Amino acid sequence: MTKFQYYQHTFKNTFKVFSRASFEELISFFYLNVLFGMFWVFVYIFVEILEIYALKLAFNYVSNLLFIIYLVVTFSLFIRRLHDFEKSSIYLFVPFYNIFLLLQEGDKKANKYGEIPV
């Protein structure tokens, strides 16, 4: 799969929290979010240069909506990534342990959360 296909896969599986996510899916999601974030900064600068109140207001509403969407998708991805280790989603709230887990390869066999992720 390409990085963009992993990105699409992440959004498609947002509400399938009892499944698993691969390390490649996590990295692709954050890689493309960084690229999109850099693009969004340029849009912000352009909107600020134009100094049109309605455009600034629309940009703020769209930014807030995107933030909420990405927050939900990111939490879902983290939960599914923890399931790849057959760990409960409660580990999401353990500060350094979850970072340690998220950045490793997952189980190489099927577990109670499903088959090996793509």
C-alpha positions as CSV (number, residue, x, y, z in Angstrom):
1,M,0.0,0.0,0.0
2,T,1.1,3.6,-0.6
3,K,1.2,6.2,2.1
4,F,-2.0,7.8,0.7
5,Q,-3.8,4.4,0.7
6,Y,-2.8,3.9,4.4
7,Y,-4.1,7.4,5.1
8,Q,-7.4,6.6,3.5
9,H,-7.5,3.3,5.4
10,T,-7.1,5.2,8.6
11,F,-10.1,7.4,7.9
12,K,-12.2,4.4,6.8
13,N,-11.5,2.5,10.0
14,T,-12.0,5.4,12.4
15,F,-15.1,3.9,14.0
16,K,-13.8,0.3,13.9
17,V,-11.9,0.7,17.2
18,F,-12.0,-3.1,17.9
19,S,-9.6,-3.8,15.1
20,R,-5.8,-3.3,14.6
21,A,-3.6,-0.7,12.9
22,S,-0.1,-1.3,11.6
23,F,3.0,0.7,12.2
24,E,3.0,1.8,8.5
25,E,-0.5,3.1,8.9
26,L,0.6,5.2,11.9
27,I,3.7,6.6,10.2
28,S,1.8,7.4,7.0
29,F,-1.0,9.2,8.9
30,F,1.5,11.5,10.6
31,Y,3.7,12.0,7.6
32,L,0.8,13.2,5.5
33,N,-0.6,15.3,8.4
34,V,2.7,17.1,8.6
35,L,2.5,17.8,4.9
36,F,-1.1,19.0,5.1
37,G,-0.2,21.1,8.2
38,M,2.5,22.9,6.2
39,F,0.0,23.6,3.4
40,W,-2.5,24.8,6.0
41,V,0.1,27.3,7.3
42,F,0.5,28.8,3.9
43,V,-3.2,29.1,3.5
44,Y,-3.3,30.8,6.9
45,I,-0.6,33.3,5.8
46,F,-2.5,34.0,2.6
47,V,-5.8,34.6,4.5
48,E,-4.0,37.0,6.9
49,I,-2.4,38.9,4.1
50,L,-5.8,39.4,2.4
51,E,-7.3,40.8,5.7
52,I,-10.9,39.9,4.7
53,Y,-13.0,39.4,7.8
54,A,-15.4,36.8,6.3
55,L,-12.5,34.8,4.9
56,K,-10.7,34.8,8.3
57,L,-13.9,33.7,10.0
58,A,-14.5,30.9,7.5
59,F,-10.9,29.8,7.8
60,N,-11.3,29.6,11.6
61,Y,-14.4,27.5,11.4
62,V,-12.8,25.1,8.9
63,S,-9.7,24.9,11.1
64,N,-11.7,24.1,14.2
65,L,-13.8,21.4,12.3
66,L,-10.6,19.8,10.9
67,F,-9.1,19.8,14.4
68,I,-12.0,17.9,15.8
69,I,-12.0,15.4,12.9
70,Y,-8.3,14.8,13.2
71,L,-8.5,14.5,17.0
72,V,-11.2,11.7,16.7
73,V,-9.2,9.9,13.9
74,T,-6.0,10.1,15.9
75,F,-7.4,8.7,19.1
76,S,-9.0,5.9,17.1
77,L,-5.7,5.2,15.4
78,F,-3.9,5.1,18.7
79,I,-6.4,2.8,20.2
80,R,-6.2,0.5,17.2
81,R,-2.4,0.6,17.3
82,L,-2.6,-0.5,21.0
83,H,-4.8,-3.4,19.9
84,D,-2.1,-4.5,17.6
85,F,-0.1,-5.4,20.8
86,E,-3.3,-7.0,22.3
87,K,-3.3,-4.2,24.9
88,S,-6.4,-2.4,26.2
89,S,-7.2,1.2,25.2
90,I,-6.6,2.2,28.8
91,Y,-2.9,2.1,28.1
92,L,-3.5,5.3,26.0
93,F,-3.5,7.2,29.3
94,V,-0.1,5.8,30.6
95,P,2.2,8.6,29.5
96,F,5.5,7.0,28.3
97,Y,4.5,3.3,28.0
98,N,2.0,4.1,25.2
99,I,4.7,6.0,23.2
100,F,7.1,3.1,23.6
101,L,4.4,0.7,22.3
102,L,3.2,2.8,19.5
103,L,6.6,3.1,17.9
104,Q,7.3,-0.7,17.8
105,E,6.2,-3.4,15.4
106,G,3.0,-5.2,16.5
107,D,2.2,-8.8,17.1
108,K,3.1,-11.1,14.2
109,K,0.0,-13.3,14.7
110,A,-3.7,-12.9,15.0
111,N,-5.0,-11.8,18.4
112,K,-8.4,-11.1,20.0
113,Y,-8.7,-7.8,18.1
114,G,-8.3,-9.4,14.6
115,E,-5.9,-10.6,12.0
116,I,-2.5,-9.0,11.3
117,P,-3.2,-5.5,9.9
118,V,-2.3,-4.7,6.3
